[in-house]
Amino acid sequence: MGSKLSIDENVHVVVVGGGFGGIAAAIQLKSLGVPYTLIDMKDAFHHNVGALRASVQSGFAKTTFISYSATFNGNFKQGKVMDIDTQKQCVILEDREEVCFSHLILATGSDGPFPGKFNKSVTKESAIQMYENLVQEVQKAERIVVVGGGSAGVEMAAEIKSDYPQKEVTLIHSKVALADVELLPSVRQTVKEILLRKGVKLLLSQRASNLTQLKLNEVQQEMSVETDKGTTVTADLVICCTGIKVNSSAYSNALKLKLADNGALRVNEHLQVEGSENIYAIGDCADVKEPKMAYHAELHAKVAVKNIVNSLTQKPLAAYEPGRLTMLLSMGRNDGVGQISNCYVGRILVVMAKSRGLLVWKSWWTKHKGVNGSERWGGADKWLLRGTDMAKSKNLLTWKSWKMMGQYAPS
């Protein structure tokens, strides 16, 4: 894949959702010369791997947002898809505009609280300002409660405590073990040890019971966070890192008979939605039995685009093979732990590979431009040969997103 195709004038692929899977699909369609439209509520891709760092470090947020229009030009449309008309083969936007398709790739991702997720249309500038506002709130607060001890919660607690060791940080988690259930027990135990070493107070096997009554992400003196076990924690700032769920709003009506219990779409081995030949689901909204990871969403995109091309050229469809877990937890700039397949990954490798810059380079690099305005690179292999130098750079892990989007990261 890579050379331009001779395409029928009736072919038009619509990609709904501009997360990791959606932009990967759009970039491949663009490179192949397949007519397409990418639709997203935001006007910029958000490299949300860096969301927690952006909540603590002033100025970091601007490196995590990459303009769609600068990369996709007239092939990008900002809007919210409210429904799909499968008979007319159109998606219906919030303003009732219809965008018709010959093939549809659903890459709607997941919903959840800010930081990390946006549940309404937002501009790049306003999104960055939301993060800068949260940075200021973190700076003002002396007692901070983080609710949720999954990967987002443990990273958030570690980020705050790393930058502000004098602040009192409490993490409330409903389960005994921290981080994601798919991780090795040794990885989850190391997460706990890192947090305790940093001075984070842990309230495990307890669920915050009055979150709806509290002001989130804003300093308010003497807030009382209550748990179902009768514990009360006094806080100036409460940050919620729970409640992530599949974003099914675009398709839940039209494809309601294809939904799995969690709101994802049931797909076959070719990532086609059950019973559909021209509708694909990738990323979090595809009911594939594997960990929900950005990397897997990008692999889904590759298979979906390949199968669209194969269907147009009368070639056999490719099958997707579910991937194994690869997760690196950044516990502040200079600490972390992770897992690749079934292997434990220690601090040094995680710090080199993720913690310093949180993969922001990954998104920029895929778009063929360097972090901080450096020259264009000839290719991935050449850059990766620089290994250690790259791994220790200030903006490690942000460059791939910038290169993917073909733009220069801001200084």
C-alpha positions as CSV (number, residue, x, y, z in Angstrom):
1,M,0.0,0.0,0.0
2,G,1.3,3.5,-0.8
3,S,0.9,3.9,-4.6
4,K,-2.1,5.8,-5.9
5,L,-5.1,3.8,-6.9
6,S,-7.5,4.1,-9.8
7,I,-10.7,4.7,-8.0
8,D,-14.3,4.8,-9.2
9,E,-15.9,8.2,-8.8
10,N,-18.6,6.8,-6.5
11,V,-16.1,5.8,-3.9
12,H,-16.0,8.0,-0.8
13,V,-14.8,6.8,2.6
14,V,-16.1,8.6,5.7
15,V,-14.1,8.2,8.9
16,V,-16.0,9.2,12.0
17,G,-13.6,10.1,14.9
18,G,-10.2,11.6,14.8
19,G,-8.4,9.7,17.5
20,F,-5.4,7.4,16.9
21,G,-7.3,5.0,14.8
22,G,-9.2,7.6,12.8
23,I,-6.2,9.7,11.8
24,A,-4.2,6.5,11.0
25,A,-7.0,5.5,8.6
26,A,-7.3,9.0,7.1
27,I,-3.6,9.2,6.5
28,Q,-3.5,5.9,4.7
29,L,-6.5,6.8,2.6
30,K,-4.9,10.1,1.7
31,S,-1.6,8.4,0.7
32,L,-3.5,6.0,-1.6
33,G,-5.5,8.7,-3.2
34,V,-8.9,7.3,-2.0
35,P,-11.5,10.0,-1.6
36,Y,-12.3,10.4,2.1
37,T,-13.7,12.8,4.7
38,L,-12.6,12.7,8.4
39,I,-15.2,14.0,10.9
40,D,-14.5,15.0,14.5
41,M,-16.0,17.3,17.1
42,K,-12.6,19.0,17.7
43,D,-10.6,20.9,15.2
44,A,-7.3,19.2,16.3
45,F,-6.1,15.7,17.1
46,H,-5.4,15.3,20.8
47,H,-2.4,13.1,21.7
48,N,-4.1,12.2,25.0
49,V,-1.3,10.0,26.1
50,G,0.1,13.3,27.4
51,A,-3.1,14.6,29.0
52,L,-2.0,14.0,32.5
53,R,1.4,15.7,32.1
54,A,-0.5,18.6,30.4
55,S,-2.6,18.9,33.5
56,V,0.4,19.5,35.7
57,Q,3.1,21.1,33.5
58,S,2.4,24.5,32.0
59,G,3.0,24.7,28.3
60,F,2.9,21.0,27.7
61,A,-0.7,20.9,26.4
62,K,0.2,22.8,23.2
63,T,2.4,19.9,22.1
64,T,-0.5,17.5,22.4
65,F,-2.9,19.2,19.9
66,I,-2.3,18.9,16.2
67,S,-4.5,20.7,13.7
68,Y,-6.6,18.4,11.5
69,S,-7.1,21.0,8.7
70,A,-3.4,21.6,8.3
71,T,-2.9,17.9,7.5
72,F,-6.2,16.9,5.8
73,N,-7.2,20.3,4.3
74,G,-10.7,20.1,2.7
75,N,-11.0,16.4,3.7
76,F,-11.6,17.3,7.3
77,K,-15.0,18.4,8.6
78,Q,-15.6,19.5,12.2
79,G,-18.9,18.3,13.6
80,K,-20.6,15.8,15.7
81,V,-22.2,12.7,14.1
82,M,-25.6,12.1,15.6
83,D,-26.9,9.2,13.5
84,I,-26.3,7.1,10.4
85,D,-28.8,6.5,7.7
86,T,-27.8,3.0,6.4
87,Q,-30.3,3.1,3.6
88,K,-29.1,6.4,2.1
89,Q,-25.5,5.6,3.2
90,C,-25.0,8.9,4.9
91,V,-23.9,10.1,8.4
92,I,-26.0,12.8,9.9
93,L,-24.3,15.7,11.7
94,E,-25.7,17.7,14.6
95,D,-26.7,20.5,12.3
96,R,-28.6,17.9,10.1
97,E,-26.0,18.1,7.4
98,E,-25.6,14.7,5.6
99,V,-22.3,13.3,4.5
100,C,-22.7,10.3,2.2
101,F,-20.3,7.4,2.0
102,S,-19.6,4.3,-0.1
103,H,-17.6,2.9,2.9
104,L,-17.7,4.0,6.5
105,I,-15.0,3.6,9.2
106,L,-16.3,4.2,12.7
107,A,-13.5,5.2,15.0
108,T,-15.5,7.0,17.7
109,G,-13.2,6.0,20.6
110,S,-14.3,6.4,24.2
111,D,-15.9,9.0,26.4
112,G,-15.0,10.1,29.9
113,P,-14.1,13.1,32.1
114,F,-11.6,15.8,31.4
115,P,-8.6,15.7,31.5
116,G,-8.1,13.5,28.6
117,K,-11.6,13.5,27.1
118,F,-13.8,16.2,25.5
119,N,-17.5,15.5,25.3
120,K,-18.4,18.6,23.2
121,S,-17.1,20.5,20.3
122,V,-14.0,22.5,21.2
123,T,-11.3,24.4,19.5
124,K,-7.6,23.7,19.8
125,E,-7.1,27.0,21.6
126,S,-9.9,26.5,24.1
127,A,-8.8,22.9,24.8
128,I,-5.3,24.0,25.5
129,Q,-6.6,26.7,27.8
130,M,-8.6,24.1,29.7
131,Y,-5.4,22.3,30.5
132,E,-3.6,25.5,31.5
133,N,-6.5,26.4,33.8
134,L,-6.2,23.0,35.4
135,V,-2.4,23.5,35.8
136,Q,-3.2,26.7,37.7
137,E,-5.7,24.9,40.0
138,V,-3.1,22.2,40.7
139,Q,-0.6,24.8,41.6
140,K,-3.0,26.6,44.0
141,A,-4.2,23.4,45.8
142,E,-2.5,22.0,48.8
143,R,-4.7,18.9,49.3
144,I,-5.6,17.0,46.1
145,V,-7.7,13.9,45.8
146,V,-7.5,11.8,42.6
147,V,-10.5,9.4,42.2
148,G,-9.7,6.2,40.2
149,G,-6.7,4.0,40.3
150,G,-6.6,2.7,36.8
151,S,-3.7,3.7,34.5
152,A,-4.9,7.3,34.2
153,G,-5.4,7.8,38.0
154,V,-2.0,6.4,39.0
155,E,-0.2,8.4,36.4
156,M,-2.1,11.6,37.5
157,A,-1.2,11.1,41.1
158,A,2.4,10.4,40.2
159,E,2.7,13.4,38.0
160,I,1.4,15.8,40.7
161,K,3.5,14.3,43.4
162,S,6.6,14.4,41.2
163,D,6.2,18.1,40.4
164,Y,4.9,19.1,43.8
165,P,6.3,16.7,46.4
166,Q,5.1,19.0,49.2
167,K,1.4,18.7,48.3
168,E,-0.8,16.1,50.0
169,V,-2.1,13.7,47.3
170,T,-4.6,11.0,48.0
171,L,-5.7,8.3,45.5
172,I,-9.0,6.6,46.0
173,H,-9.5,3.3,44.2
174,S,-12.4,0.9,44.4
175,K,-10.2,-2.2,44.0
176,V,-7.3,-3.7,45.9
177,A,-4.8,-3.7,43.1
178,L,-3.9,-0.6,41.1
179,A,-3.7,0.0,37.4
180,D,-5.3,-2.1,34.7
181,V,-6.5,-5.7,35.4
182,E,-4.7,-7.1,32.4
183,L,-1.3,-6.2,33.8
184,L,1.0,-8.6,35.6
185,P,0.7,-8.7,39.4
186,S,4.3,-7.7,39.6
187,V,3.7,-4.6,37.4
188,R,0.7,-3.6,39.5
189,Q,2.7,-4.1,42.7
190,T,5.5,-1.8,41.4
191,V,2.9,0.9,40.6
192,K,1.8,0.7,44.3
193,E,5.4,0.9,45.5
194,I,6.2,3.9,43.3
195,L,3.2,5.8,44.6
196,L,4.0,5.0,48.2
197,R,7.6,6.0,47.7
198,K,6.5,9.4,46.3
199,G,4.3,9.9,49.3
200,V,0.8,9.4,47.7
201,K,-1.8,8.3,50.3
202,L,-3.7,5.3,49.1
203,L,-7.3,4.5,49.9
204,L,-7.9,1.1,48.3
205,S,-11.1,-1.0,48.1
206,Q,-13.1,2.2,48.6
207,R,-15.3,4.0,46.2
208,A,-15.9,7.8,46.3
209,S,-19.6,8.1,47.0
210,N,-20.4,11.8,46.7
211,L,-18.6,12.9,43.5
212,T,-21.8,14.3,42.0
213,Q,-21.9,16.8,44.8
214,L,-18.4,18.0,44.4
215,K,-16.8,20.6,42.1
216,L,-14.3,18.8,40.0
217,N,-11.0,20.3,38.6
218,E,-11.5,23.6,40.5
219,V,-10.0,24.6,43.8
220,Q,-12.6,24.9,46.5
221,Q,-11.5,25.0,50.1
222,E,-12.5,22.3,52.6
223,M,-14.3,19.9,50.3
224,S,-15.2,16.6,51.9
225,V,-14.7,13.5,49.7
226,E,-16.7,10.6,51.2
227,T,-16.2,6.9,50.5
228,D,-18.6,3.9,50.7
229,K,-16.5,2.6,53.7
230,G,-17.2,5.7,55.7
231,T,-13.9,7.4,55.2
232,T,-13.8,11.2,54.7
233,V,-10.9,13.0,53.0
234,T,-10.6,16.8,53.1
235,A,-9.5,18.3,49.8
236,D,-9.0,21.6,48.0
237,L,-9.0,20.0,44.5
238,V,-10.7,16.8,43.2
239,I,-9.7,15.2,39.9
240,C,-11.8,12.3,38.5
241,C,-10.0,9.6,36.5
242,T,-12.8,7.1,36.2
243,G,-15.9,6.5,34.0
244,I,-14.3,5.8,30.7
245,K,-16.8,4.1,28.3
246,V,-17.2,3.4,24.6
247,N,-18.5,6.4,22.7
248,S,-21.5,4.8,20.9
249,S,-23.6,8.0,20.3
250,A,-22.9,8.2,16.6
251,Y,-24.1,4.6,15.8
252,S,-26.2,3.4,18.8
253,N,-29.5,4.1,17.0
254,A,-28.7,2.9,13.5
255,L,-26.7,-0.1,14.6
256,K,-28.4,-1.0,17.9
257,L,-28.8,-4.6,16.9
258,K,-25.0,-4.9,16.4
259,L,-24.0,-3.6,19.9
260,A,-22.0,-5.6,22.4
261,D,-22.9,-5.2,26.1
262,N,-20.3,-2.4,26.5
263,G,-21.6,-0.4,23.6
264,A,-18.9,-1.5,21.2
265,L,-19.8,-2.9,17.7
266,R,-19.6,-6.6,17.0
267,V,-17.2,-7.1,14.1
268,N,-15.9,-10.1,12.1
269,E,-12.3,-11.0,11.6
270,H,-12.1,-8.3,8.8
271,L,-13.3,-5.6,11.2
272,Q,-16.5,-5.3,9.3
273,V,-19.5,-4.6,11.5
274,E,-21.6,-7.7,11.8
275,G,-23.9,-8.0,8.8
276,S,-22.3,-5.1,6.9
277,E,-19.8,-5.2,4.0
278,N,-19.0,-1.5,3.8
279,I,-19.1,-0.4,7.5
280,Y,-16.0,-1.0,9.6
281,A,-15.3,-0.4,13.3
282,I,-11.9,0.2,14.7
283,G,-10.3,1.1,18.1
284,D,-12.3,1.2,21.2
285,C,-15.7,1.0,19.4
286,A,-14.8,-2.4,17.9
287,D,-15.6,-5.4,20.1
288,V,-12.3,-7.1,19.7
289,K,-11.0,-9.2,22.6
290,E,-7.8,-7.4,23.3
291,P,-6.6,-4.5,25.5
292,K,-7.9,-1.1,24.3
293,M,-4.7,0.7,23.2
294,A,-3.8,3.4,20.7
295,Y,-1.3,1.0,19.1
296,H,-4.1,-1.5,18.5
297,A,-6.4,1.2,17.0
298,E,-3.7,2.0,14.5
299,L,-3.4,-1.6,13.5
300,H,-7.1,-1.8,13.1
301,A,-7.0,1.2,10.8
302,K,-4.4,-0.5,8.6
303,V,-6.6,-3.6,8.2
304,A,-9.8,-1.7,7.6
305,V,-8.2,0.5,4.9
306,K,-6.5,-2.5,3.3
307,N,-9.9,-4.3,3.2
308,I,-11.6,-1.3,1.6
309,V,-9.0,-1.2,-1.1
310,N,-9.1,-5.0,-1.5
311,S,-12.9,-4.9,-1.9
312,L,-12.5,-2.3,-4.6
313,T,-9.8,-4.3,-6.4
314,Q,-11.5,-7.7,-6.0
315,K,-8.8,-9.1,-3.7
316,P,-9.3,-11.3,-0.6
317,L,-10.0,-9.4,2.6
318,A,-7.3,-9.4,5.3
319,A,-8.0,-10.8,8.8
320,Y,-7.1,-8.9,12.0
321,E,-5.3,-10.9,14.7
322,P,-5.9,-9.5,18.2
323,G,-2.8,-8.1,19.7
324,R,-1.1,-8.6,23.1
325,L,-0.8,-6.1,25.9
326,T,1.8,-3.4,25.6
327,M,1.5,-0.8,28.3
328,L,4.0,1.7,29.7
329,L,3.0,3.6,32.8
330,S,4.7,7.0,33.2
331,M,4.9,7.7,36.9
332,G,6.4,11.2,36.5
333,R,9.3,12.2,34.3
334,N,11.8,9.9,35.9
335,D,9.9,6.8,36.9
336,G,7.6,4.2,35.5
337,V,6.9,0.6,34.9
338,G,5.2,-1.4,32.2
339,Q,4.6,-4.6,30.3
340,I,5.3,-5.8,26.8
341,S,3.4,-9.0,26.1
342,N,3.9,-11.0,29.2
343,C,7.2,-9.4,30.1
344,Y,7.8,-7.0,32.9
345,V,9.4,-3.7,31.8
346,G,11.3,-1.7,34.4
347,R,11.9,1.9,35.2
348,I,14.9,2.6,32.9
349,L,13.2,1.4,29.7
350,V,9.9,3.1,30.5
351,V,11.7,6.4,31.2
352,M,13.6,6.2,28.0
353,A,10.6,5.2,26.0
354,K,7.8,7.2,27.5
355,S,8.1,9.2,30.7
356,R,10.2,12.1,29.4
357,G,7.9,13.3,26.7
358,L,4.9,11.0,26.7
359,L,5.0,9.9,23.0
360,V,4.0,13.3,21.7
361,W,6.8,12.8,19.2
362,K,5.0,9.7,17.9
363,S,2.0,11.6,16.5
364,W,4.2,14.4,15.0
365,W,6.7,12.0,13.5
366,T,4.1,10.1,11.6
367,K,3.3,13.3,9.8
368,H,7.0,13.7,8.7
369,K,8.0,16.7,10.7
370,G,10.2,17.0,13.7
371,V,9.6,18.2,17.2
372,N,10.5,21.8,17.9
373,G,10.8,22.6,14.2
374,S,13.7,20.3,13.4
375,E,14.2,19.2,9.8
376,R,12.2,16.6,8.1
377,W,13.5,13.0,8.6
378,G,14.1,10.6,5.8
379,G,12.3,7.7,7.6
380,A,11.5,5.9,10.7
381,D,14.4,3.5,10.6
382,K,17.0,6.3,10.2
383,W,15.6,8.2,13.1
384,L,15.3,5.1,15.4
385,L,19.0,4.3,14.8
386,R,19.7,7.3,16.9
387,G,18.2,5.3,19.8
388,T,19.5,6.7,23.0
389,D,19.8,10.3,21.9
390,M,16.1,10.3,20.9
391,A,15.0,8.5,24.0
392,K,16.5,11.0,26.3
393,S,15.2,14.0,24.4
394,K,12.9,16.5,26.2
395,N,9.8,15.7,24.0
396,L,10.2,12.0,23.7
397,L,7.0,10.2,22.8
398,T,5.3,13.2,21.3
399,W,7.2,13.3,18.0
400,K,5.4,10.3,16.4
401,S,2.0,12.0,16.6
402,W,3.5,15.2,15.1
403,K,5.2,13.3,12.3
404,M,2.1,11.2,11.7
405,M,0.2,14.5,11.1
406,G,3.0,16.0,9.0
407,Q,3.5,19.1,11.1
408,Y,6.1,20.7,13.3
409,A,5.6,20.6,17.0
410,P,5.6,23.9,18.8
411,S,8.7,24.9,20.8
